[in-house]
């Protein structure tokens, strides 16, 4: 087997199909006005005409909704599954899907008792009069939930999880790849599926356009369609009063699938990607792919993990509540997927209307990671480029000193730059200062602003970074990435280990490199003696 020489070559020449698509989405379904106590009070007093809000009124609504759901199950002859603790719901759903032959319908309805956020009223007393009054408060309780597993004509498999108690929040889980498969089938476009993806397609460009067209409006129509078919916890009058469900994003996965023409080569390529990725700065900093700044006060986990399950390696990068996973899918494709679990980590709202912005963040993170991996695997630079940074420069009257290879501060600056390289929207002065101080083992307060401005100006004038117009953010250029990688990697992985072997007074271990140098030194001394040049 002949392996391709670089990651970049694999991506350019050995990818037979490339698809960007929304993968799994887990959505929160809720009535906005009923998520706070004041809104619940208004619902019962001004919408339902009650004197006050109470648990008794909520319990009455629950009994009506549960009775309607049970009647619906009986009339439609829908199978019911009582989920047990630890039971995998997806496995049960897969069994029912395998037996289902229709184009659309409910597979089964599952029941499970789970913790949920609810509203209750408790009796309180006026401290002056002693008179009792109901007090509305938010609480948690173990409540029955209905899991409605179904197949939609346009979206394929999905499930809707309903809480049976007020305010009757729900969850909707769907899959963008399954939606795209249904669209191809309806248009008569041939394709070969992967598990949760595509292996081939007769019209790849049309496939990508379809994947791009999955919009908030289409998802909203799916929900409204099934709300019309299923029992609804709120009356028609409630809905006319604008107590209607809205949708927000709890979790969204954005996947890039690259099908490789040679699976064995693909595995070797992926293992090489993992190796190179670990050599790129500190593994704990690779989470910066998510274009956000991390400080000591930033909550959450920040780490890189390499996992090998069986014979399938996978790379995991965590940032706050979100992550990137990269793995060799079914031995036939490279899958890179960004999972966003909290939209506020990226200064984006949770409402479904923000899906286009989330899509940009997720797909940009996938692409940026691949770009860095390609450059890190093949970062060779020529003599002219090397000398460009080895000498001082003057640009528009501004001078910058040389970034010399053997200069330790220069190595530290470039190492700090690598830690910020994979930020899609660039980095700020403070970001660079924190990384630089971390590498020196110092507190950022010990480094002056002037010193950091000097380093940033030097990098900018040498063309290693560029300032984004109208902002105080910088982007690492392609040239800068290659220089930083070659400087730090050749110093850390080549020169420093080499000198540690050959410069020791006595060889340590069975060092072939040291023995070869000693042999060469003796050969040179013998030659000098023979030609009468010995000292």
N, C-alpha and C positions, 0 to 999 in steps of 0.2 A: 504494500500500500504506500503510495506517495502522498504525503501530506502537503497542503498548501503552505506557502512560506510565512504568511502573516494573516492576522485577523482582518486587516483591510482587504486583502486579496479575497478572502472567503466572502466577505460582504459584497464586494464588487462583482465577483465572477461565479460564485457557487450558490447563490440564492435564487431559487426557481419561482418563489411566490413570496410577496411581502404584503402583509395586511395589518393596518392599524384599526382597532375596533374597541368600542366599549365592551367590557366583558360583564362580569356580574355587577348588579346594582342592588343595594338594599336601601329601601326608601321608607321614610317615616310618614304615615298618613294620619293627619290630625285636624281638628277644628281649631283654628288659631285662637278664637275668643274664649275657648273653654280650657285653656292651658294655665289660667290664673284664677285666683279666687274671685276677683271682682267680676270677671267675665261669666263665671258660673252663677254668681248671684244675679246678674242681669238676665241670664238665660231663664231662670226660674221665675223671677219677679216680673219682668217686663215682656218676656216672650211667652211664657206659660201662664202668666197671671196668678202666680202663687204668692202667698204672703212673705215667704222666706224660702231659702234653699235648705234642703235637709237630706239626710241619708235615706230617709223613707221614700222621698220622691225619686231618688236615684235608683233605689232597689226596685221600685215599681217599673221604671223604664227598663231595668235589666231583665225582670221577669218577662216583660213583653217581647224584648229582643230575643231572649233565649227560647221562648215558646215559638216564635216565628222561625228561628233557625232549626229547631227540632222538627217542626212541621215541614219545613222545606226539605230536610234530609229524608223524612219518611215518604213524602210525595214523589220525590225524584229518585228514590231508591238508591241513595248514595251510600257507598261503604263508609263505615266509621271505624277509626283506629284510635284506641286509647294509648297514647304514647307512654312508655315506661321510662323511668330515670335511666340515663345513659344510653338509651336507644338512638341509633342514627336515623334521623328522619329522612335524609337523602337516600339511604339504602332502601327504605320502604317505598319511597316515591319512585325510585328506579324500577322496582318490581312491578308496580302498577302501570308505569309508562310502557313497559315491555309487553303488557297484555292489552294495552289500549289500541284500538284500530281506527277510531274516528279522527276527524280533522280538528275537532274542538269539543271540549266538555270537561266536567269535573271528574277527576280520578278518584279522590276520596277526601273525606274531611277528618282531620286528626284533632284530638282533644288533649290538652296538657294543662296542668296547674302550674303557673309561673308567677313570679313576683312582678307587680306592676305599680305604677304611680297612679293613685286615685285621689278623689276628694271625699272627705267625711265631715260630718258635723258633730260637735261635742257640746254638751250642756255646760254653760258657764253662768256665773252669778255676778250680779252687779254689787260691787263692794259697798255701795251706800244704801241701796234699797233692798238688797238680798234677792231681787227678782231674777229668775233664770231666763236665759236666752240662748239660742243656738249660735254656735261659732263655726264658720266654715274654715277648714284647714286642709292642706295637702298632706297625704300620707302614702304609705306603701302597704300592699296586701297581696296575699297569694290568691290569684284569681284564675278562673278557667279561661283558656284561650282556644279559639277555633283556628285550625290550620287548614285552609282551603287550597288543596293542590289541584291544579287544573292545567289544561292545554288550550292555548288561544290560537285562532286561525293565523294571526299575524306574528305573534310573539313566541309561539311554541310554549314550552313548559314554564310555569311560574307558580308562586304560591302567595296567598294573602293571609296574613295572620291577624285575627281580630281579638281584641280584649273584650270580654263579655260584660265589663263593668264601666260605669261612667268615668271619664268622658269618651270611652270606646275608641281609643287610639288603635291604630293598625300598622302593620308593616307589609310592604310589597317587595318581593324579591323576583327579579327577572334577569335575563341574560342577553346581552347585545349580539353575541355570536349566534345564538339560536334565532333571534329575530332576523339576522341577515340570511341565515339558511332558509327560513320561510320565504323571504323575499325572492331569493334565487329560484326556489321551487315554483313559486307563482309565476315567474317570468320565463320559466323553461330553460334556465341557464344551468348547464351541467357543472357539478363540483364533486370533489371527494373530501369528506369531512375528516378532521382530526377530532379527538375528544375535546369538545369545547374549542373548536377552531376549524381551520381549513388547511387541507394538504395540497389541493389543486383546484383550479377554477377555469372554465372555458373562456371567461371574460374577466380577467383580473381588475381591469380599470373600472368596469361596471360594479364589481364587488366592492371596491374601495369607495366608490360614490355612494353606494347603498349604506355602507357602514358609517360614512360621514353624515348621512341624512337622518340618523336616529336622533330625534329632537325631543325637547321637553313636551311639546304638544302631542306627539305620538304616544308618549308614555302616559300623559294625562288622559288621553282618549281611552287607553287600555283600562285605566282605573274606573273611569265613568261608565264604560260599557259593562263591566262586571258588577259594579254597584247597582245597575239597573236589573241585573239577573239575580242578585243575591238579596236576602233579607237585609234591611237597612235599619240601624238603631235609632235614626232620627226620622220624624214624620215629614210629610210633604210640607206642612206649614212651617216646621223648623227650617227646612232648606230654603223655603221662599223668604224667610226672615234672614237669610244669608248665613245660617249656620251650616256651612258646607266644608267638606274636607279639602285640605291643602296638602301639598307634597314637599318634603325636604329630603336632602341626601344624608343618609347615615353612613353609607360606604359605597364607594365607586371604584371599580378596577378598570384601568386603561391598558390594553395589551397591544404589543407589537409582536407579530409572529413572522418569523423569517424561515421558510422551508429550505432546507439544504439538499443539494443533489446527491451528496454522499454521506449517509448517516454516520459511518465510522469516522470519517474525517471531521464531521460535525462535533463528535464527542471530543476528539483530540483538540479541536479548536476551542471548545468551551473550557476544557481543563486549562488550556494555555491562557485564556481570558482570566480565569480565576487567579492563576499564578501572577500574571501581570498586574491584576487589580490589587493584590496584596502588596505589591512593590510600589504602589503609587501613594507616597506619603504614608501617613498613619492610617491603618484600616479603620480606626474609630472615627475618622473624619470623612469617610466616603459618603456619609449621609448628606453632605452638603450638596449633592445632586439636586436636593429639593429646593434650592434657591433661597434658603432662609439662613439667618444668622443664629448661631448657637452661643449662649453665654452661660455663666455659672447659674443664673436664675432660670434658665430654660428647663421646664419640666419634661419628664418622659425619658425613654431609652434612646441612646445614640450608639449604634454598634454595627459592625459588619460580621456576618456569620457565614461559614462555609459548611454545608451539610451534604453528606453523601448517604442517600438511602438506596440500598441495594447497589446498583451500578450507575445511578443517575445523580451526578453532582448538581448542587444548586447554590446560588449566591443570594444572600439576603442582606438588604441595607435598610436600617431602621432610622426614621426621623420623627420624633415626637410620636404622634398617633398614626403615622403613615409609613409606608415601606415600599421598597422595590424588590421584586423577586425575579431572578433570572435562572433559567434551567433549560435542559435539553429535552424537549417535549416528545414523548413517545419514540425517542431515538431518531426523530426525523426533522425536527425544527427547533430553532432557537426561540424561546419565548421570553420576552422582557415585559414585565407588567408592573405598573405603579398602582398601588392601592391607597386611596385617600380615605381615611377614617374620620377625619375632622377637618372640615373645610376652613375653619377659622385659622388653622395653622398657616394658611396661605392668604389670609386677609380676604377671603371670599365667603359670601353668605351661604346659608344652608339651603335656601329655597331652590326648587328644581330649575327655576329660570336661570340659575347660575351655571347650569351644566356646560354650556359652551366655554366658559372661562376655566372650569375644572378640566375639561377636555384638553385645553391648551397646556395647562400645567402638567397633566399626566403624560401626554404624548411628548412634550418637550423634555421631561425628565428621562423618558426612555431613550430618546434620540441623543440627548447629551451624554448619557452614560455610554452608549455605543460609540459615539465620536471619540470620547476620551480613551476608551479601550482600544480603538483602532490606532490612534496616534501613539498610545503608550507602548503598543506592541511593535511599532515600526517608526521610531523617532529619529532616524538618522538625519544628520545635518551635514552640509558641505563645508569646505574650508572657508569660503567667503562668508557664510553665515556665522561660522565660529569666530572669525576675526572681527566681524561686525560688532560683537559684544565685548571682544577683548580689548578694544581701543576706545578712548574717550570720543564723545560725539558732541556736535553743536547743531541745534535745530532752532531756527528762528531767533537767534541770539541767546538761546538758553544752552548752557553747557551741562554735560553729565559725565561723570567719571566712568571708567571701564568697569565691566563686570567680569573680573578675572576668574578663571577656572579654579585656581588654587587658593583663592581668597576665602577664608572660612565665613566671614559675614555675607559674602555673595552666595555661598552655598545655602546659608540659612534663609536668606531672602527668597531664593528660588524654591527652596523646600516649602516655605510659607505660601508662596504663590501656587504651588501644586495643590495645597489643601483647599484652595479657593477656586480651582480651575473649573470644576464641574457645576458651578453656579450658573444656570441659564441666563439670569438677569444681572449677573455681575456681582461685585462686592464693593463695600464702602471702606473708607479710611479706617474706621474702628474695627471692622472685620479683620483687615490685614494686620493691624496692630496687635490684636488678641492672638492671632496665629503666630506672629513673629515672637511675641513674648513667651508664648507657650513653648516654642522650640528652644528658646534660650533659658528656660526654667525661671523666668522672671514674672513679676506681677506687671500687668499692662501699665499701671501707674508709674512704674520705674522708667518707662521709655517716653521720651518727650515727643510732642507732636511734630516739632521741627525735624527730628531724626526720621520719623516715618514719612513726612512729606518729602524729605530728601530721597528716600528709597523709592517712593512711588514715582517721583519725577524722573529718577534714573531709569526705572523700568519703562516709563512712558516714552521717553526720548529715544530709548534703544528699540522701541517698537514691540516690546514684550506685552504691554497692556495698552488699552485705548480707553479714553474717557467717553462715556455716553453723553451725547449732546444734551445740554439743559439739565443735567443731573450731577450728583456727586458720586456716581457709581462707575466702576471700571470693569471692563471685560478682558479676560486673558485672550490674546490673539493666538492664531494657529502657530505662528512663528514662536511666540512666547512659550506656548505649551511644549513645543519640540525642544527649545533651548533648555527649559527647566528640567524636562525629563532626561535629556542627554547629560547635562551637567551633573545632576544629583545622582542619576543611576550609575553613570560611569565612575563617579567618585566613590559612591557607597558600595557598589557591587563589584567593581573592577579594581580601581586604583588602591583603595584602602586595604582590601583583603590581600592584594598582590604584595604591597609593601610590608604588611604584617608577616608574610611568609619569608620574603627575601632579605629583610633588614634586621631580623633577629640575630644576635650574636651566635646562638646555637639553634639548629633546626629543631622544631617541635613536631613530634608525631612523624608519620611516614609521608612527608610532604614531597611529592614528585616534583612540584614546581621548584622547591628549594634545591633539591638534588640537581635539577636541570640547570639552575642558575650557577650552582657551585661547579658543575662540570664545565659550563661555558667559561666561567672565570679562570679555571685551571688551563683550559685550552688556549685562552688568550694570553695568559702568562707564559705558557710554553712557547707560543709563537713569538712573543716579544723576545724571549731568551734566545731563540734560534736566530733571529735576525739582529741580535746584539742591541736590542732596545731596552733590555732589562735595566731597572734602576740600579 
